[in-house]
């Protein structure tokens, strides 16, 4: 594995601070968000965790902690990992209120996890990887901290392969949240997981409606950037409007995929 250069490390740390600045002050909004706290993907994740019954699970990029709350009833222990101390404080408080005493937290970057090789026997990562400065490093770390043969679940927004649609999605995501890095296509995800040492066993697609006002309010998007997104949505081509089902108020549909994988 190549050793990161000092400039690469600095850029990663700078990006991590930007992510912390974006999400830390809005921790409670993500705990309370209906988009993040419910969904068919969480229902499926709960069923998988119930079947696996892990002894030591990791929620990578925990955010508001909804993956941890879903896994915890079926696990010996769950470690919620996130960059933001404020997010993790909200996770601890919420876990306590839910009676989930087996949820613990660790403040860390996905690209530099402070755990020994093979520490965990189950991993789930939801709505996080598109914020990672180096997604390939994050996936390698995910594999490293898992025991051989352990199951990993990655859930994220996926970009359409068509350049026109892909560009539109990346543009509105970046305007909404300047810590956004990239939404990857299904083909990119599959290739990256394979390169990191995972065997993908199944893909489950979902569609999710994003209500414009709550989508921008949750992350605190500045009004001029909201206006720019609205103009992009309004002036989008018929193909873009059709694919994303853009509504008059700017609300739209996102494509998501749940990737089930095994640590090879």
Helices and strands as residue ranges (DSSP letters): H 6-23, G 24-26, H 27-32, H 34-37, H 40-52, E 56-60, H 66-72, E 77-82, H 85-97, E 103-107, E 120-126, G 129-131, H 135-144, E 146-157, H 163-176, H 186-196, E 198-210, H 212-219, H 223-235, H 238-244, E 252-263
